[in-house]
Amino acid sequence: MRRPIGPSSWLLGELSLLAVALASILVNSEMLAVQDEFQGAMKKFVLLAAYCFFFFLVTTVVRPAEV
């Protein structure tokens, strides 16, 4: 019998996505600063983090029977 994917699996995936996105910004921070795009990149990262938080909140609060 297969175990259903729980919030912990989704949380690990979301944290991995956020870590890769942040690493990408940090690695390219010098070029982003030269092109005056660093602030925009950080705003998009914060928006991505908010979407991930909202997704995690919905997946933990809503029961499968309610969908």
One Martini backbone bead per residue (centre of mass of N, CA, C, O) as a GRO file, in nm:
protein
   67
    1MET     BB    1   0.096   0.037   0.023
    2ARG     BB    2   0.061   0.365  -0.031
    3ARG     BB    3   0.187   0.662   0.067
    4PRO     BB    4   0.090   0.960   0.112
    5ILE     BB    5   0.143   1.278   0.036
    6GLY     BB    6   0.268   1.509   0.240
    7PRO     BB    7   0.360   1.815   0.361
    8SER     BB    8   0.664   1.742   0.388
    9SER     BB    9   0.717   1.699   0.086
   10TRP     BB   10   0.630   1.980  -0.009
   11LEU     BB   11   0.821   2.141   0.172
   12LEU     BB   12   1.084   2.039   0.050
   13GLY     BB   13   1.027   2.145  -0.238
   14GLU     BB   14   0.991   2.444  -0.164
   15LEU     BB   15   1.268   2.488  -0.028
   16SER     BB   16   1.431   2.412  -0.277
   17LEU     BB   17   1.325   2.631  -0.463
   18LEU     BB   18   1.413   2.872  -0.285
   19ALA     BB   19   1.716   2.802  -0.275
   20VAL     BB   20   1.769   2.820  -0.580
   21ALA     BB   21   1.671   3.110  -0.622
   22LEU     BB   22   1.866   3.243  -0.418
   23ALA     BB   23   2.129   3.138  -0.542
   24SER     BB   24   2.091   3.278  -0.815
   25ILE     BB   25   2.098   3.565  -0.704
   26LEU     BB   26   2.375   3.550  -0.558
   27VAL     BB   27   2.552   3.470  -0.802
   28ASN     BB   28   2.417   3.727  -0.982
   29SER     BB   29   2.450   4.004  -0.821
   30GLU     BB   30   2.653   4.167  -0.986
   31MET     BB   31   2.493   4.178  -1.252
   32LEU     BB   32   2.232   4.292  -1.128
   33ALA     BB   33   2.362   4.559  -1.028
   34VAL     BB   34   2.460   4.669  -1.301
   35GLN     BB   35   2.151   4.638  -1.428
   36ASP     BB   36   1.939   4.716  -1.206
   37GLU     BB   37   1.791   4.411  -1.088
   38PHE     BB   38   1.797   4.331  -0.783
   39GLN     BB   39   1.528   4.437  -0.669
   40GLY     BB   40   1.346   4.272  -0.861
   41ALA     BB   41   1.447   3.993  -0.773
   42MET     BB   42   1.361   4.020  -0.474
   43LYS     BB   43   1.060   4.062  -0.524
   44LYS     BB   44   1.018   3.787  -0.668
   45PHE     BB   45   1.111   3.614  -0.431
   46VAL     BB   46   0.895   3.706  -0.229
   47LEU     BB   47   0.657   3.613  -0.403
   48LEU     BB   48   0.735   3.315  -0.409
   49ALA     BB   49   0.725   3.277  -0.101
   50ALA     BB   50   0.424   3.347  -0.074
   51TYR     BB   51   0.317   3.120  -0.254
   52CYS     BB   52   0.436   2.889  -0.087
   53PHE     BB   53   0.291   2.956   0.175
   54PHE     BB   54   0.003   2.935   0.064
   55PHE     BB   55   0.023   2.641  -0.030
   56PHE     BB   56   0.089   2.523   0.248
   57LEU     BB   57  -0.163   2.625   0.392
   58VAL     BB   58  -0.374   2.479   0.213
   59THR     BB   59  -0.259   2.181   0.242
   60THR     BB   60  -0.305   2.181   0.567
   61VAL     BB   61  -0.617   2.274   0.593
   62VAL     BB   62  -0.727   2.113   0.365
   63ARG     BB   63  -0.927   1.858   0.305
   64PRO     BB   64  -0.978   1.602   0.086
   65ALA     BB   65  -1.299   1.595   0.129
   66GLU     BB   66  -1.341   1.912   0.039
   67VAL     BB   67  -1.257   1.874  -0.281
   0.00000   0.00000   0.00000
